């Protein structure tokens, strides 16, 4: 009987501790979910901004090349000049 009595007392004590620990748990869970959502949205926004900046930089680098601007490379320009001189 002593074991059952100690068991019941331990069980009651555990229940009291669990109830004390669970107070405000819904509010904490709501707050955690809200913060997690904000963190996810912020991470996605940072990734989108980084992607846009990377694409913009890449397009600027590609766009600044002479071939992208319609200019000839030095070798092509020399060939054209030689052809013009030979044909003249």
FENCORZI-V810791 format. One record per residue. N is the residue number from 1. OMEGA is omega in whole degrees, -180 to 180 (* if undefined). Layout:
BEGIN
n=(N,N)
omega=(OMEGA,OMEGA)
END
This chain:
BEGIN
n=(1,2,3,4,5,6,7,8,9,10,11,12,13,14,15,16,17,18,19,20,21,22,23,24,25,26,27,28,29,30,31,32,33,34,35,36,37,38,39,40,41,42,43,44,45,46,47,48,49,50,51,52,53,54,55,56,57,58,59,60,61,62,63,64,65,66,67,68,69,70,71,72,73,74,75,76,77,78,79,80,81,82,83,84,85,86,87,88)
omega=(180,179,178,-180,178,178,-180,178,178,178,178,178,178,179,179,179,179,179,178,-179,-176,-180,179,-177,180,179,178,179,178,180,179,179,179,180,178,178,179,179,179,180,179,179,179,179,179,178,178,179,179,179,179,178,179,179,179,179,180,179,178,179,-180,-178,-178,178,180,-180,179,-179,179,179,-180,173,-177,-180,179,179,179,178,180,179,179,179,180,-179,180,-179,-177,*)
END
